[in-house]
Amino acid sequence: MADEIEFDRLLERYRQDPYKYVTIHAPHTGEISFLINTDEPVEGPGGEWDHLPGTPLFQITRERNDKVIGAP
């Protein structure tokens, strides 16, 4: 029967590696927390000399210090 689903094989595969991995390239290292959703609009730095940071994209926690990274 070609229409049968092999549940044992599927479960065995997900038990071996149940996580989905995402590669992220960042200028800093640490634990990343995203602050916006995928479809939200963002703005870059503002002000006359770009002294106002852009929309906060994510926060990196490294050695218990938080650093917010804004949109470039």
mmJSON file of the N, C-alpha and C atoms, coordinates in Angstrom:
{"data_MODEL":{"atom_site":{
"group_PDB":["ATOM","ATOM","ATOM","ATOM","ATOM","ATOM","ATOM","ATOM","ATOM","ATOM","ATOM","ATOM","ATOM","ATOM","ATOM","ATOM","ATOM","ATOM","ATOM","ATOM","ATOM","ATOM","ATOM","ATOM","ATOM","ATOM","ATOM","ATOM","ATOM","ATOM","ATOM","ATOM","ATOM","ATOM","ATOM","ATOM","ATOM","ATOM","ATOM","ATOM","ATOM","ATOM","ATOM","ATOM","ATOM","ATOM","ATOM","ATOM","ATOM","ATOM","ATOM","ATOM","ATOM","ATOM","ATOM","ATOM","ATOM","ATOM","ATOM","ATOM","ATOM","ATOM","ATOM","ATOM","ATOM","ATOM","ATOM","ATOM","ATOM","ATOM","ATOM","ATOM","ATOM","ATOM","ATOM","ATOM","ATOM","ATOM","ATOM","ATOM","ATOM","ATOM","ATOM","ATOM","ATOM","ATOM","ATOM","ATOM","ATOM","ATOM","ATOM","ATOM","ATOM","ATOM","ATOM","ATOM","ATOM","ATOM","ATOM","ATOM","ATOM","ATOM","ATOM","ATOM","ATOM","ATOM","ATOM","ATOM","ATOM","ATOM","ATOM","ATOM","ATOM","ATOM","ATOM","ATOM","ATOM","ATOM","ATOM","ATOM","ATOM","ATOM","ATOM","ATOM","ATOM","ATOM","ATOM","ATOM","ATOM","ATOM","ATOM","ATOM","ATOM","ATOM","ATOM","ATOM","ATOM","ATOM","ATOM","ATOM","ATOM","ATOM","ATOM","ATOM","ATOM","ATOM","ATOM","ATOM","ATOM","ATOM","ATOM","ATOM","ATOM","ATOM","ATOM","ATOM","ATOM","ATOM","ATOM","ATOM","ATOM","ATOM","ATOM","ATOM","ATOM","ATOM","ATOM","ATOM","ATOM","ATOM","ATOM","ATOM","ATOM","ATOM","ATOM","ATOM","ATOM","ATOM","ATOM","ATOM","ATOM","ATOM","ATOM","ATOM","ATOM","ATOM","ATOM","ATOM","ATOM","ATOM","ATOM","ATOM","ATOM","ATOM","ATOM","ATOM","ATOM","ATOM","ATOM","ATOM","ATOM","ATOM","ATOM","ATOM","ATOM","ATOM","ATOM","ATOM","ATOM","ATOM","ATOM","ATOM","ATOM","ATOM","ATOM","ATOM"],
"id":[1,2,3,4,5,6,7,8,9,10,11,12,13,14,15,16,17,18,19,20,21,22,23,24,25,26,27,28,29,30,31,32,33,34,35,36,37,38,39,40,41,42,43,44,45,46,47,48,49,50,51,52,53,54,55,56,57,58,59,60,61,62,63,64,65,66,67,68,69,70,71,72,73,74,75,76,77,78,79,80,81,82,83,84,85,86,87,88,89,90,91,92,93,94,95,96,97,98,99,100,101,102,103,104,105,106,107,108,109,110,111,112,113,114,115,116,117,118,119,120,121,122,123,124,125,126,127,128,129,130,131,132,133,134,135,136,137,138,139,140,141,142,143,144,145,146,147,148,149,150,151,152,153,154,155,156,157,158,159,160,161,162,163,164,165,166,167,168,169,170,171,172,173,174,175,176,177,178,179,180,181,182,183,184,185,186,187,188,189,190,191,192,193,194,195,196,197,198,199,200,201,202,203,204,205,206,207,208,209,210,211,212,213,214,215,216],
"type_symbol":["N","C","C","N","C","C","N","C","C","N","C","C","N","C","C","N","C","C","N","C","C","N","C","C","N","C","C","N","C","C","N","C","C","N","C","C","N","C","C","N","C","C","N","C","C","N","C","C","N","C","C","N","C","C","N","C","C","N","C","C","N","C","C","N","C","C","N","C","C","N","C","C","N","C","C","N","C","C","N","C","C","N","C","C","N","C","C","N","C","C","N","C","C","N","C","C","N","C","C","N","C","C","N","C","C","N","C","C","N","C","C","N","C","C","N","C","C","N","C","C","N","C","C","N","C","C","N","C","C","N","C","C","N","C","C","N","C","C","N","C","C","N","C","C","N","C","C","N","C","C","N","C","C","N","C","C","N","C","C","N","C","C","N","C","C","N","C","C","N","C","C","N","C","C","N","C","C","N","C","C","N","C","C","N","C","C","N","C","C","N","C","C","N","C","C","N","C","C","N","C","C","N","C","C","N","C","C","N","C","C","N","C","C","N","C","C"],
"label_atom_id":["N","CA","C","N","CA","C","N","CA","C","N","CA","C","N","CA","C","N","CA","C","N","CA","C","N","CA","C","N","CA","C","N","CA","C","N","CA","C","N","CA","C","N","CA","C","N","CA","C","N","CA","C","N","CA","C","N","CA","C","N","CA","C","N","CA","C","N","CA","C","N","CA","C","N","CA","C","N","CA","C","N","CA","C","N","CA","C","N","CA","C","N","CA","C","N","CA","C","N","CA","C","N","CA","C","N","CA","C","N","CA","C","N","CA","C","N","CA","C","N","CA","C","N","CA","C","N","CA","C","N","CA","C","N","CA","C","N","CA","C","N","CA","C","N","CA","C","N","CA","C","N","CA","C","N","CA","C","N","CA","C","N","CA","C","N","CA","C","N","CA","C","N","CA","C","N","CA","C","N","CA","C","N","CA","C","N","CA","C","N","CA","C","N","CA","C","N","CA","C","N","CA","C","N","CA","C","N","CA","C","N","CA","C","N","CA","C","N","CA","C","N","CA","C","N","CA","C","N","CA","C","N","CA","C","N","CA","C","N","CA","C","N","CA","C","N","CA","C","N","CA","C"],
"label_alt_id":[null,null,null,null,null,null,null,null,null,null,null,null,null,null,null,null,null,null,null,null,null,null,null,null,null,null,null,null,null,null,null,null,null,null,null,null,null,null,null,null,null,null,null,null,null,null,null,null,null,null,null,null,null,null,null,null,null,null,null,null,null,null,null,null,null,null,null,null,null,null,null,null,null,null,null,null,null,null,null,null,null,null,null,null,null,null,null,null,null,null,null,null,null,null,null,null,null,null,null,null,null,null,null,null,null,null,null,null,null,null,null,null,null,null,null,null,null,null,null,null,null,null,null,null,null,null,null,null,null,null,null,null,null,null,null,null,null,null,null,null,null,null,null,null,null,null,null,null,null,null,null,null,null,null,null,null,null,null,null,null,null,null,null,null,null,null,null,null,null,null,null,null,null,null,null,null,null,null,null,null,null,null,null,null,null,null,null,null,null,null,null,null,null,null,null,null,null,null,null,null,null,null,null,null,null,null,null,null,null,null,null,null,null,null,null,null],
"label_comp_id":["MET","MET","MET","ALA","ALA","ALA","ASP","ASP","ASP","GLU","GLU","GLU","ILE","ILE","ILE","GLU","GLU","GLU","PHE","PHE","PHE","ASP","ASP","ASP","ARG","ARG","ARG","LEU","LEU","LEU","LEU","LEU","LEU","GLU","GLU","GLU","ARG","ARG","ARG","TYR","TYR","TYR","ARG","ARG","ARG","GLN","GLN","GLN","ASP","ASP","ASP","PRO","PRO","PRO","TYR","TYR","TYR","LYS","LYS","LYS","TYR","TYR","TYR","VAL","VAL","VAL","THR","THR","THR","ILE","ILE","ILE","HIS","HIS","HIS","ALA","ALA","ALA","PRO","PRO","PRO","HIS","HIS","HIS","THR","THR","THR","GLY","GLY","GLY","GLU","GLU","GLU","ILE","ILE","ILE","SER","SER","SER","PHE","PHE","PHE","LEU","LEU","LEU","ILE","ILE","ILE","ASN","ASN","ASN","THR","THR","THR","ASP","ASP","ASP","GLU","GLU","GLU","PRO","PRO","PRO","VAL","VAL","VAL","GLU","GLU","GLU","GLY","GLY","GLY","PRO","PRO","PRO","GLY","GLY","GLY","GLY","GLY","GLY","GLU","GLU","GLU","TRP","TRP","TRP","ASP","ASP","ASP","HIS","HIS","HIS","LEU","LEU","LEU","PRO","PRO","PRO","GLY","GLY","GLY","THR","THR","THR","PRO","PRO","PRO","LEU","LEU","LEU","PHE","PHE","PHE","GLN","GLN","GLN","ILE","ILE","ILE","THR","THR","THR","ARG","ARG","ARG","GLU","GLU","GLU","ARG","ARG","ARG","ASN","ASN","ASN","ASP","ASP","ASP","LYS","LYS","LYS","VAL","VAL","VAL","ILE","ILE","ILE","GLY","GLY","GLY","ALA","ALA","ALA","PRO","PRO","PRO"],
"label_asym_id":["A","A","A","A","A","A","A","A","A","A","A","A","A","A","A","A","A","A","A","A","A","A","A","A","A","A","A","A","A","A","A","A","A","A","A","A","A","A","A","A","A","A","A","A","A","A","A","A","A","A","A","A","A","A","A","A","A","A","A","A","A","A","A","A","A","A","A","A","A","A","A","A","A","A","A","A","A","A","A","A","A","A","A","A","A","A","A","A","A","A","A","A","A","A","A","A","A","A","A","A","A","A","A","A","A","A","A","A","A","A","A","A","A","A","A","A","A","A","A","A","A","A","A","A","A","A","A","A","A","A","A","A","A","A","A","A","A","A","A","A","A","A","A","A","A","A","A","A","A","A","A","A","A","A","A","A","A","A","A","A","A","A","A","A","A","A","A","A","A","A","A","A","A","A","A","A","A","A","A","A","A","A","A","A","A","A","A","A","A","A","A","A","A","A","A","A","A","A","A","A","A","A","A","A","A","A","A","A","A","A","A","A","A","A","A","A"],
"label_entity_id":["1","1","1","1","1","1","1","1","1","1","1","1","1","1","1","1","1","1","1","1","1","1","1","1","1","1","1","1","1","1","1","1","1","1","1","1","1","1","1","1","1","1","1","1","1","1","1","1","1","1","1","1","1","1","1","1","1","1","1","1","1","1","1","1","1","1","1","1","1","1","1","1","1","1","1","1","1","1","1","1","1","1","1","1","1","1","1","1","1","1","1","1","1","1","1","1","1","1","1","1","1","1","1","1","1","1","1","1","1","1","1","1","1","1","1","1","1","1","1","1","1","1","1","1","1","1","1","1","1","1","1","1","1","1","1","1","1","1","1","1","1","1","1","1","1","1","1","1","1","1","1","1","1","1","1","1","1","1","1","1","1","1","1","1","1","1","1","1","1","1","1","1","1","1","1","1","1","1","1","1","1","1","1","1","1","1","1","1","1","1","1","1","1","1","1","1","1","1","1","1","1","1","1","1","1","1","1","1","1","1","1","1","1","1","1","1"],
"label_seq_id":[1,1,1,2,2,2,3,3,3,4,4,4,5,5,5,6,6,6,7,7,7,8,8,8,9,9,9,10,10,10,11,11,11,12,12,12,13,13,13,14,14,14,15,15,15,16,16,16,17,17,17,18,18,18,19,19,19,20,20,20,21,21,21,22,22,22,23,23,23,24,24,24,25,25,25,26,26,26,27,27,27,28,28,28,29,29,29,30,30,30,31,31,31,32,32,32,33,33,33,34,34,34,35,35,35,36,36,36,37,37,37,38,38,38,39,39,39,40,40,40,41,41,41,42,42,42,43,43,43,44,44,44,45,45,45,46,46,46,47,47,47,48,48,48,49,49,49,50,50,50,51,51,51,52,52,52,53,53,53,54,54,54,55,55,55,56,56,56,57,57,57,58,58,58,59,59,59,60,60,60,61,61,61,62,62,62,63,63,63,64,64,64,65,65,65,66,66,66,67,67,67,68,68,68,69,69,69,70,70,70,71,71,71,72,72,72],
"pdbx_PDB_ins_code":[null,null,null,null,null,null,null,null,null,null,null,null,null,null,null,null,null,null,null,null,null,null,null,null,null,null,null,null,null,null,null,null,null,null,null,null,null,null,null,null,null,null,null,null,null,null,null,null,null,null,null,null,null,null,null,null,null,null,null,null,null,null,null,null,null,null,null,null,null,null,null,null,null,null,null,null,null,null,null,null,null,null,null,null,null,null,null,null,null,null,null,null,null,null,null,null,null,null,null,null,null,null,null,null,null,null,null,null,null,null,null,null,null,null,null,null,null,null,null,null,null,null,null,null,null,null,null,null,null,null,null,null,null,null,null,null,null,null,null,null,null,null,null,null,null,null,null,null,null,null,null,null,null,null,null,null,null,null,null,null,null,null,null,null,null,null,null,null,null,null,null,null,null,null,null,null,null,null,null,null,null,null,null,null,null,null,null,null,null,null,null,null,null,null,null,null,null,null,null,null,null,null,null,null,null,null,null,null,null,null,null,null,null,null,null,null],
"Cartn_x":[0.846,0.0,0.889,0.903,1.745,1.17,-0.112,-0.753,-0.548,0.054,0.233,1.401,1.224,2.271,3.093,4.391,5.271,5.557,4.636,4.735,5.98,6.332,7.512,8.772,8.905,10.072,10.084,8.911,8.822,9.164,8.594,8.872,10.338,10.934,12.352,13.213,12.865,13.619,13.542,12.356,12.202,12.77,12.807,13.432,14.946,15.544,16.977,17.385,16.624,16.956,15.666,15.017,13.702,13.733,14.925,15.006,15.198,14.731,14.973,16.083,17.14,18.285,18.239,18.605,18.651,20.043,20.712,22.032,21.871,22.503,22.422,23.838,24.069,25.359,25.175,25.934,25.789,27.176,27.263,28.559,28.997,28.113,28.405,27.944,28.383,27.961,27.102,26.318,25.486,24.135,23.229,21.869,21.0,20.323,19.562,18.07,17.411,15.957,15.437,14.542,13.99,12.926,12.905,11.991,10.856,10.932,9.882,9.483,8.358,7.904,8.413,8.277,8.822,8.236,6.942,6.288,6.194,6.778,6.677,7.609,7.158,8.036,9.095,10.278,11.362,11.907,12.554,13.186,14.644,15.49,16.911,17.182,18.445,18.81,18.22,17.928,17.313,18.04,17.488,18.11,19.038,19.462,20.304,21.637,22.199,23.494,23.353,22.155,21.861,22.224,21.956,22.279,21.169,19.984,18.888,18.924,18.92,19.034,17.801,18.004,16.906,15.987,14.966,14.008,14.75,14.498,15.146,14.735,15.714,15.449,15.589,16.685,16.898,17.787,17.801,18.588,19.554,20.803,21.819,22.179,22.129,22.547,23.859,24.888,26.213,26.79,27.137,27.654,26.721,25.445,24.375,24.276,24.817,24.69,23.845,22.822,21.916,22.368,22.305,22.628,21.563,20.869,19.83,20.467,20.167,20.683,19.552,19.768,18.754,18.948,17.943,18.003,19.057,19.89,20.922,20.337],
"Cartn_y":[-1.188,0.0,1.249,1.935,3.112,4.342,4.315,5.48,5.563,4.549,4.547,5.45,6.134,7.009,6.207,6.288,5.57,6.45,6.4,7.266,6.962,5.684,5.333,5.978,5.968,6.569,8.087,8.726,10.175,10.557,9.818,10.128,9.906,8.866,8.609,9.745,10.276,11.387,12.635,12.972,14.174,14.003,12.786,12.563,12.74,12.439,12.593,14.065,14.918,16.338,17.147,17.468,18.115,19.622,20.237,21.685,22.164,23.368,24.027,25.044,24.975,25.843,27.016,28.192,29.404,30.003,30.279,30.895,32.406,33.026,34.475,35.033,36.033,36.721,38.072,38.314,39.551,40.114,41.429,42.025,41.738,41.207,40.921,39.506,38.976,37.647,37.753,36.727,36.694,36.086,36.201,35.681,36.749,36.387,37.345,37.229,38.368,38.441,39.419,38.95,39.817,40.737,41.989,42.986,43.345,42.908,43.222,41.953,42.012,40.903,41.091,40.061,40.055,41.15,41.408,42.326,43.763,44.075,45.433,46.387,47.61,48.585,49.106,49.397,49.936,51.203,52.024,53.247,53.244,53.786,53.887,55.054,55.345,56.46,57.776,58.677,59.951,61.124,62.272,63.49,64.086,65.296,66.004,65.29,64.677,63.988,62.491,61.947,60.534,60.16,61.064,60.816,60.069,59.992,59.237,57.809,56.804,55.422,54.997,54.002,53.457,52.604,52.048,51.194,50.021,49.754,48.615,47.297,46.514,45.243,44.062,44.034,42.941,43.408,42.592,42.907,41.751,42.063,41.052,41.15,40.009,39.947,39.184,39.867,39.263,39.599,38.582,38.763,39.637,39.37,40.077,41.56,41.967,43.341,43.336,44.169,44.247,45.336,45.03,46.02,45.917,47.019,47.054,47.462,46.686,46.955,47.524,48.716,49.38,49.132,49.485,49.33,50.268,49.774,50.63,51.591],
"Cartn_z":[0.0,0.0,0.0,-1.108,-1.27,-0.573,-0.201,0.414,1.915,2.524,3.973,4.37,5.486,6.012,7.017,6.914,7.82,9.036,10.01,11.185,12.009,12.124,12.917,12.346,11.03,10.394,10.591,10.461,10.667,12.104,13.066,14.472,14.811,14.261,14.508,13.976,12.822,12.24,13.113,13.608,14.421,15.821,16.327,17.629,17.55,16.413,16.26,16.256,15.594,15.489,15.356,16.486,16.431,16.188,16.109,16.02,14.593,14.332,13.058,13.297,12.509,12.7,11.731,12.235,11.427,11.593,10.495,10.546,10.585,11.578,11.743,11.745,10.924,10.889,11.567,12.625,13.382,13.702,13.872,14.198,15.635,16.465,17.862,18.184,19.313,19.73,20.981,21.249,22.439,22.134,23.077,22.927,22.267,21.187,20.396,20.695,20.904,21.061,20.02,19.16,18.123,18.718,18.269,18.814,17.86,16.592,15.63,14.893,14.211,13.381,11.952,11.15,9.793,8.909,8.981,8.051,8.55,9.68,10.214,9.46,9.188,8.519,9.497,8.977,9.801,9.16,9.975,9.485,9.911,9.078,9.39,10.316,10.565,11.433,10.925,11.849,11.465,12.09,11.911,12.419,11.369,11.601,10.636,10.397,11.449,11.319,11.566,11.345,11.627,13.067,13.995,15.394,16.132,15.539,16.142,15.587,16.462,15.983,15.186,14.328,13.541,14.4,13.79,14.485,15.142,16.436,17.101,16.442,15.977,15.316,16.268,16.998,17.938,19.079,20.115,21.298,21.536,21.774,22.061,23.535,24.215,25.612,25.673,26.126,26.233,27.589,28.361,29.711,30.549,30.465,31.183,30.851,29.711,29.229,27.973,27.945,26.793,25.836,24.542,23.516,22.45,22.182,21.158,19.828,18.783,17.441,16.606,16.035,15.228,13.746,12.972,11.522,10.946,10.017,9.427,8.401],
"occupancy":[1.0,1.0,1.0,1.0,1.0,1.0,1.0,1.0,1.0,1.0,1.0,1.0,1.0,1.0,1.0,1.0,1.0,1.0,1.0,1.0,1.0,1.0,1.0,1.0,1.0,1.0,1.0,1.0,1.0,1.0,1.0,1.0,1.0,1.0,1.0,1.0,1.0,1.0,1.0,1.0,1.0,1.0,1.0,1.0,1.0,1.0,1.0,1.0,1.0,1.0,1.0,1.0,1.0,1.0,1.0,1.0,1.0,1.0,1.0,1.0,1.0,1.0,1.0,1.0,1.0,1.0,1.0,1.0,1.0,1.0,1.0,1.0,1.0,1.0,1.0,1.0,1.0,1.0,1.0,1.0,1.0,1.0,1.0,1.0,1.0,1.0,1.0,1.0,1.0,1.0,1.0,1.0,1.0,1.0,1.0,1.0,1.0,1.0,1.0,1.0,1.0,1.0,1.0,1.0,1.0,1.0,1.0,1.0,1.0,1.0,1.0,1.0,1.0,1.0,1.0,1.0,1.0,1.0,1.0,1.0,1.0,1.0,1.0,1.0,1.0,1.0,1.0,1.0,1.0,1.0,1.0,1.0,1.0,1.0,1.0,1.0,1.0,1.0,1.0,1.0,1.0,1.0,1.0,1.0,1.0,1.0,1.0,1.0,1.0,1.0,1.0,1.0,1.0,1.0,1.0,1.0,1.0,1.0,1.0,1.0,1.0,1.0,1.0,1.0,1.0,1.0,1.0,1.0,1.0,1.0,1.0,1.0,1.0,1.0,1.0,1.0,1.0,1.0,1.0,1.0,1.0,1.0,1.0,1.0,1.0,1.0,1.0,1.0,1.0,1.0,1.0,1.0,1.0,1.0,1.0,1.0,1.0,1.0,1.0,1.0,1.0,1.0,1.0,1.0,1.0,1.0,1.0,1.0,1.0,1.0,1.0,1.0,1.0,1.0,1.0,1.0],
"B_iso_or_equiv":[0.0,0.0,0.0,0.0,0.0,0.0,0.0,0.0,0.0,0.0,0.0,0.0,0.0,0.0,0.0,0.0,0.0,0.0,0.0,0.0,0.0,0.0,0.0,0.0,0.0,0.0,0.0,0.0,0.0,0.0,0.0,0.0,0.0,0.0,0.0,0.0,0.0,0.0,0.0,0.0,0.0,0.0,0.0,0.0,0.0,0.0,0.0,0.0,0.0,0.0,0.0,0.0,0.0,0.0,0.0,0.0,0.0,0.0,0.0,0.0,0.0,0.0,0.0,0.0,0.0,0.0,0.0,0.0,0.0,0.0,0.0,0.0,0.0,0.0,0.0,0.0,0.0,0.0,0.0,0.0,0.0,0.0,0.0,0.0,0.0,0.0,0.0,0.0,0.0,0.0,0.0,0.0,0.0,0.0,0.0,0.0,0.0,0.0,0.0,0.0,0.0,0.0,0.0,0.0,0.0,0.0,0.0,0.0,0.0,0.0,0.0,0.0,0.0,0.0,0.0,0.0,0.0,0.0,0.0,0.0,0.0,0.0,0.0,0.0,0.0,0.0,0.0,0.0,0.0,0.0,0.0,0.0,0.0,0.0,0.0,0.0,0.0,0.0,0.0,0.0,0.0,0.0,0.0,0.0,0.0,0.0,0.0,0.0,0.0,0.0,0.0,0.0,0.0,0.0,0.0,0.0,0.0,0.0,0.0,0.0,0.0,0.0,0.0,0.0,0.0,0.0,0.0,0.0,0.0,0.0,0.0,0.0,0.0,0.0,0.0,0.0,0.0,0.0,0.0,0.0,0.0,0.0,0.0,0.0,0.0,0.0,0.0,0.0,0.0,0.0,0.0,0.0,0.0,0.0,0.0,0.0,0.0,0.0,0.0,0.0,0.0,0.0,0.0,0.0,0.0,0.0,0.0,0.0,0.0,0.0,0.0,0.0,0.0,0.0,0.0,0.0],
"pdbx_formal_charge":[null,null,null,null,null,null,null,null,null,null,null,null,null,null,null,null,null,null,null,null,null,null,null,null,null,null,null,null,null,null,null,null,null,null,null,null,null,null,null,null,null,null,null,null,null,null,null,null,null,null,null,null,null,null,null,null,null,null,null,null,null,null,null,null,null,null,null,null,null,null,null,null,null,null,null,null,null,null,null,null,null,null,null,null,null,null,null,null,null,null,null,null,null,null,null,null,null,null,null,null,null,null,null,null,null,null,null,null,null,null,null,null,null,null,null,null,null,null,null,null,null,null,null,null,null,null,null,null,null,null,null,null,null,null,null,null,null,null,null,null,null,null,null,null,null,null,null,null,null,null,null,null,null,null,null,null,null,null,null,null,null,null,null,null,null,null,null,null,null,null,null,null,null,null,null,null,null,null,null,null,null,null,null,null,null,null,null,null,null,null,null,null,null,null,null,null,null,null,null,null,null,null,null,null,null,null,null,null,null,null,null,null,null,null,null,null],
"auth_seq_id":[1,1,1,2,2,2,3,3,3,4,4,4,5,5,5,6,6,6,7,7,7,8,8,8,9,9,9,10,10,10,11,11,11,12,12,12,13,13,13,14,14,14,15,15,15,16,16,16,17,17,17,18,18,18,19,19,19,20,20,20,21,21,21,22,22,22,23,23,23,24,24,24,25,25,25,26,26,26,27,27,27,28,28,28,29,29,29,30,30,30,31,31,31,32,32,32,33,33,33,34,34,34,35,35,35,36,36,36,37,37,37,38,38,38,39,39,39,40,40,40,41,41,41,42,42,42,43,43,43,44,44,44,45,45,45,46,46,46,47,47,47,48,48,48,49,49,49,50,50,50,51,51,51,52,52,52,53,53,53,54,54,54,55,55,55,56,56,56,57,57,57,58,58,58,59,59,59,60,60,60,61,61,61,62,62,62,63,63,63,64,64,64,65,65,65,66,66,66,67,67,67,68,68,68,69,69,69,70,70,70,71,71,71,72,72,72],
"auth_comp_id":["MET","MET","MET","ALA","ALA","ALA","ASP","ASP","ASP","GLU","GLU","GLU","ILE","ILE","ILE","GLU","GLU","GLU","PHE","PHE","PHE","ASP","ASP","ASP","ARG","ARG","ARG","LEU","LEU","LEU","LEU","LEU","LEU","GLU","GLU","GLU","ARG","ARG","ARG","TYR","TYR","TYR","ARG","ARG","ARG","GLN","GLN","GLN","ASP","ASP","ASP","PRO","PRO","PRO","TYR","TYR","TYR","LYS","LYS","LYS","TYR","TYR","TYR","VAL","VAL","VAL","THR","THR","THR","ILE","ILE","ILE","HIS","HIS","HIS","ALA","ALA","ALA","PRO","PRO","PRO","HIS","HIS","HIS","THR","THR","THR","GLY","GLY","GLY","GLU","GLU","GLU","ILE","ILE","ILE","SER","SER","SER","PHE","PHE","PHE","LEU","LEU","LEU","ILE","ILE","ILE","ASN","ASN","ASN","THR","THR","THR","ASP","ASP","ASP","GLU","GLU","GLU","PRO","PRO","PRO","VAL","VAL","VAL","GLU","GLU","GLU","GLY","GLY","GLY","PRO","PRO","PRO","GLY","GLY","GLY","GLY","GLY","GLY","GLU","GLU","GLU","TRP","TRP","TRP","ASP","ASP","ASP","HIS","HIS","HIS","LEU","LEU","LEU","PRO","PRO","PRO","GLY","GLY","GLY","THR","THR","THR","PRO","PRO","PRO","LEU","LEU","LEU","PHE","PHE","PHE","GLN","GLN","GLN","ILE","ILE","ILE","THR","THR","THR","ARG","ARG","ARG","GLU","GLU","GLU","ARG","ARG","ARG","ASN","ASN","ASN","ASP","ASP","ASP","LYS","LYS","LYS","VAL","VAL","VAL","ILE","ILE","ILE","GLY","GLY","GLY","ALA","ALA","ALA","PRO","PRO","PRO"],
"auth_asym_id":["A","A","A","A","A","A","A","A","A","A","A","A","A","A","A","A","A","A","A","A","A","A","A","A","A","A","A","A","A","A","A","A","A","A","A","A","A","A","A","A","A","A","A","A","A","A","A","A","A","A","A","A","A","A","A","A","A","A","A","A","A","A","A","A","A","A","A","A","A","A","A","A","A","A","A","A","A","A","A","A","A","A","A","A","A","A","A","A","A","A","A","A","A","A","A","A","A","A","A","A","A","A","A","A","A","A","A","A","A","A","A","A","A","A","A","A","A","A","A","A","A","A","A","A","A","A","A","A","A","A","A","A","A","A","A","A","A","A","A","A","A","A","A","A","A","A","A","A","A","A","A","A","A","A","A","A","A","A","A","A","A","A","A","A","A","A","A","A","A","A","A","A","A","A","A","A","A","A","A","A","A","A","A","A","A","A","A","A","A","A","A","A","A","A","A","A","A","A","A","A","A","A","A","A","A","A","A","A","A","A","A","A","A","A","A","A"],
"auth_atom_id":["N","CA","C","N","CA","C","N","CA","C","N","CA","C","N","CA","C","N","CA","C","N","CA","C","N","CA","C","N","CA","C","N","CA","C","N","CA","C","N","CA","C","N","CA","C","N","CA","C","N","CA","C","N","CA","C","N","CA","C","N","CA","C","N","CA","C","N","CA","C","N","CA","C","N","CA","C","N","CA","C","N","CA","C","N","CA","C","N","CA","C","N","CA","C","N","CA","C","N","CA","C","N","CA","C","N","CA","C","N","CA","C","N","CA","C","N","CA","C","N","CA","C","N","CA","C","N","CA","C","N","CA","C","N","CA","C","N","CA","C","N","CA","C","N","CA","C","N","CA","C","N","CA","C","N","CA","C","N","CA","C","N","CA","C","N","CA","C","N","CA","C","N","CA","C","N","CA","C","N","CA","C","N","CA","C","N","CA","C","N","CA","C","N","CA","C","N","CA","C","N","CA","C","N","CA","C","N","CA","C","N","CA","C","N","CA","C","N","CA","C","N","CA","C","N","CA","C","N","CA","C","N","CA","C","N","CA","C","N","CA","C","N","CA","C","N","CA","C","N","CA","C"],
"pdbx_PDB_model_num":[1,1,1,1,1,1,1,1,1,1,1,1,1,1,1,1,1,1,1,1,1,1,1,1,1,1,1,1,1,1,1,1,1,1,1,1,1,1,1,1,1,1,1,1,1,1,1,1,1,1,1,1,1,1,1,1,1,1,1,1,1,1,1,1,1,1,1,1,1,1,1,1,1,1,1,1,1,1,1,1,1,1,1,1,1,1,1,1,1,1,1,1,1,1,1,1,1,1,1,1,1,1,1,1,1,1,1,1,1,1,1,1,1,1,1,1,1,1,1,1,1,1,1,1,1,1,1,1,1,1,1,1,1,1,1,1,1,1,1,1,1,1,1,1,1,1,1,1,1,1,1,1,1,1,1,1,1,1,1,1,1,1,1,1,1,1,1,1,1,1,1,1,1,1,1,1,1,1,1,1,1,1,1,1,1,1,1,1,1,1,1,1,1,1,1,1,1,1,1,1,1,1,1,1,1,1,1,1,1,1,1,1,1,1,1,1]
}}}
